[in-house]
Amino acid sequence: MSIEEWLAGRAGHSRLGTQAERVVHVLVRAPQFATYSSAREVAERAGVNVSTVVRTAQQLGFDGWTDLRQELRTCYLDSVAAGDLGPAPAPATDAAARVLRQDAANVTALATEDNLQAIRATAQAIRTARRTVIVGSGSGAGPAHILGHLGTIMGYDIQLALGTATAQTVQIARLQEGDCLLAFNVWRLTRALRGLTRLGRERGATVCVLTDLRSSPLAEDADHLIVTPIEGIRGTVSLTAMVAVTQAILGELTDAGTSRASGQIQQAWNDLDLMDDQP
């Protein structure tokens, strides 16, 4: 049974008003997001207030949002295990167009004043730090690699801490006052990443967090918080917006000095004849 069918079958669904239907729309379109979000986060996505989310849950026969979220998580995981995430997928060409439209919407949603300020502040923290360590796991490792690789080419001392938790701990424990820690988190938060981020804070580093959830526990230790949508289609996660944030940070870091550093790297590659450039 799909999420949409499950919700439609709940007693009270037929009596939902316009605002409540917007909440249900979020649950159907972004069930993965809803399975770990607070009522406030769902309200933000739906464009309603928190009390509307709670009332919607009650109208559907639950005591409140927490009970609805728990049942939604069970239904979502069951649907994932059964390979039933909704109606049959559209033809590949339609799916591709839907993905691109969703990614475009995700990137557009990034440009809030809070995010822009946090992006600029994160770039400044990297610029002034003696050393920057990037920590992440799972899907978050992809955008982390991009920022680490290109930032290093630009001349910044950026180290990736993407291995085992013990190895990550060693790298973060070496941080000092004024250093920078970037934490990448997508969807579920591991205990290791939570502890590592806190360790960076305790070491005196400026902590910058890139996550898809404003109410993430990582926010407690963040000096700068950047919130990126990750909605894909049919329950999938999209990293496009998070990659766009890394590109925005790199854009803020670009100056004459980074251009020289990049040029020196390019020259070293040429001197070592590493590139198979066509004439």
C-alpha positions in Angstrom: 0.0 0.0 0.0 1.4 3.4 -0.9 1.6 6.3 1.5 -1.2 8.1 -0.4 -3.5 5.1 -0.2 -2.7 4.6 3.5 -3.6 8.2 4.3 -6.7 8.2 2.1 -8.0 5.2 4.0 -7.8 6.9 7.4 -11.0 7.8 9.1 -11.5 11.6 8.8 -9.5 12.1 5.6 -12.6 13.1 3.7 -13.3 15.9 6.1 -9.9 17.6 5.8 -9.8 21.2 4.9 -7.5 23.1 2.5 -4.8 23.7 5.1 -4.8 20.1 6.3 -4.6 18.9 2.7 -1.4 20.8 2.3 0.1 18.9 5.2 -1.0 15.6 3.7 0.5 16.7 0.4 3.9 17.0 2.2 3.5 13.6 3.7 2.8 12.0 0.3 5.4 13.9 -1.7 8.2 13.8 0.9 7.5 10.8 3.2 11.1 10.2 3.9 11.5 13.8 5.1 8.3 13.5 7.2 9.5 10.4 9.0 12.1 12.2 11.0 10.8 15.8 11.0 9.2 17.8 13.8 5.7 19.3 13.4 7.4 22.6 12.9 9.5 21.4 10.0 6.5 19.8 8.3 4.6 23.1 8.9 7.4 25.0 7.2 7.3 22.8 4.1 3.5 22.9 4.0 3.2 26.6 4.5 0.9 26.3 7.5 1.3 26.7 11.3 2.3 24.0 13.7 -1.2 23.7 15.2 -2.5 22.8 11.7 -0.1 19.9 11.5 -1.2 18.7 15.0 -4.9 19.1 14.1 -4.4 17.2 10.8 -2.9 14.3 12.7 -5.8 14.3 15.1 -8.3 14.4 12.3 -6.7 11.3 10.8 -7.2 9.5 14.1 -3.9 10.0 15.8 -3.2 11.5 19.2 -0.8 14.0 17.6 2.0 14.5 15.2 4.4 12.1 17.0 2.0 9.2 16.7 1.3 10.0 13.0 5.0 10.2 12.3 5.7 6.9 14.0 3.0 5.2 11.9 4.2 7.0 8.8 7.7 5.7 9.4 6.5 2.1 9.6 4.4 2.5 6.5 7.2 4.1 4.6 9.8 1.5 5.5 7.4 -1.3 4.6 6.8 0.4 1.2 10.5 0.7 0.6 11.1 -3.0 1.5 8.3 -4.0 -0.8 9.5 -1.7 -3.6 6.1 0.1 -3.5 6.7 3.8 -3.3 3.6 4.9 -5.1 2.1 4.7 -8.6 4.0 2.9 -11.3 6.9 5.1 -12.4 6.5 7.4 -15.4 8.4 6.7 -18.6 12.1 7.5 -18.3 11.8 10.7 -20.2 9.0 12.0 -17.9 10.9 10.8 -14.8 14.0 12.7 -16.0 12.0 15.9 -16.5 10.4 15.6 -13.1 13.8 15.1 -11.5 15.2 18.2 -13.1 12.1 20.3 -12.2 12.3 19.1 -8.6 16.1 19.8 -8.4 15.5 23.3 -9.9 12.9 23.9 -7.2 15.3 22.7 -4.5 18.0 25.0 -5.6 15.7 27.9 -5.8 14.5 27.3 -2.3 18.1 27.6 -1.1 18.3 31.4 -1.7 16.8 32.5 1.7 18.6 35.3 3.5 19.4 33.0 6.4 21.1 30.5 4.0 23.0 33.2 2.1 24.3 34.7 5.3 25.4 31.2 6.6 27.1 30.4 3.3 29.1 33.7 3.4 30.0 33.1 7.1 31.1 29.5 6.3 33.3 30.7 3.5 34.8 33.3 5.8 35.4 30.6 8.5 37.3 28.5 5.9 39.2 31.5 4.7 40.5 32.5 8.1 41.0 29.0 9.6 44.4 27.5 10.0 42.9 24.2 9.0 39.4 23.0 8.0 38.1 19.5 8.5 35.1 18.2 6.7 33.2 15.4 8.4 30.2 13.4 7.0 29.0 9.9 6.2 26.7 8.2 3.7 25.2 10.4 1.0 26.7 13.5 2.6 30.2 12.3 1.6 29.5 13.2 -2.0 29.2 17.0 -1.6 31.9 16.8 1.1 34.4 15.4 -1.5 33.6 18.1 -3.9 34.2 20.9 -1.4 37.3 19.3 -0.1 38.8 18.5 -3.5 38.2 21.9 -5.1 38.9 23.8 -1.9 42.3 22.2 -1.6 43.2 23.0 -5.2 42.3 26.6 -4.4 45.0 26.6 -1.8 43.1 26.0 1.5 44.2 23.5 4.1 41.0 21.3 3.9 41.0 17.7 5.2 38.3 15.1 4.6 37.3 13.0 7.6 35.1 10.4 5.9 36.6 7.2 7.1 35.8 5.2 10.3 34.6 7.0 13.4 37.9 6.3 15.1 39.9 7.9 12.3 37.5 10.8 12.1 37.9 11.3 15.8 41.7 11.6 15.4 41.4 14.3 12.8 38.8 16.4 14.7 40.7 16.0 18.0 43.6 17.9 16.4 41.5 21.0 15.7 42.4 24.1 17.6 40.7 27.4 18.4 40.0 29.3 15.2 40.0 26.2 13.0 36.9 25.2 11.1 34.7 22.1 11.1 32.2 21.4 8.4 29.6 18.7 9.1 27.5 17.3 6.2 24.4 15.4 7.2 21.7 14.0 4.9 18.5 12.4 6.2 19.2 10.2 9.3 21.8 11.4 11.8 24.3 8.9 13.1 25.4 9.0 16.8 29.0 9.2 15.5 28.4 12.4 13.5 26.6 13.9 16.4 29.4 13.2 18.8 32.1 14.3 16.3 30.4 17.6 15.7 30.2 18.3 19.4 33.9 17.4 19.8 34.8 20.0 17.2 32.8 22.5 19.1 34.6 21.6 22.3 38.0 21.9 20.6 37.2 25.6 19.8 36.6 25.2 16.1 34.0 27.2 14.2 31.3 24.7 13.4 29.4 24.9 10.1 26.6 22.4 9.4 25.0 21.5 6.1 21.8 19.5 6.6 18.3 19.1 5.3 16.6 19.7 8.6 16.6 23.0 10.5 15.7 21.3 13.8 18.7 18.8 13.4 20.4 18.1 16.7 23.6 19.3 15.0 22.2 22.8 15.1 22.9 22.9 18.8 26.7 23.0 18.1 26.6 25.0 14.9 27.9 28.5 14.6 26.5 28.6 11.0 23.6 26.4 9.8 22.7 25.9 6.1 19.5 24.0 5.4 19.2 22.3 2.0 16.1 20.6 0.6 16.7 17.0 -0.5 13.4 16.0 -2.0 13.6 13.8 -5.1 10.9 11.9 -6.8 9.1 8.7 -5.6 10.9 8.8 -2.2 14.4 9.3 -3.5 16.9 11.7 -2.0 18.4 14.5 -4.2 21.8 15.9 -3.4 21.7 18.7 -6.0 20.9 21.5 -3.6 23.6 20.4 -1.2 26.1 20.4 -4.1 24.9 23.8 -5.1 25.7 25.0 -1.6 29.3 23.7 -1.9 29.6 25.6 -5.2 28.3 28.8 -3.5 30.9 28.4 -0.7 33.6 27.9 -3.3 32.4 31.0 -5.2 32.7 33.0 -2.0 36.3 31.7 -1.5 37.5 32.5 -5.0 39.9 35.5 -5.3 43.2 36.3 -6.9 45.1 34.2 -4.4 43.0 31.1 -5.1 43.4 31.6 -8.8 47.2 31.6 -8.4 47.1 28.5 -6.3 44.9 26.7 -8.8 47.2 27.8 -11.6 50.2 26.3 -9.7 48.4 23.0 -9.3 47.5 23.0 -13.0 51.2 23.7 -13.9 52.3 20.8 -11.6 50.0 18.5 -13.4 51.4 19.6 -16.7 55.0 19.3 -15.5 54.3 15.7 -14.4 52.5 15.0 -17.7 49.4 13.6 -15.8 46.8 14.8 -18.2 45.9 13.1 -21.5 45.1 16.4 -23.3 44.1 16.1 -26.9 45.9 18.5 -29.3 
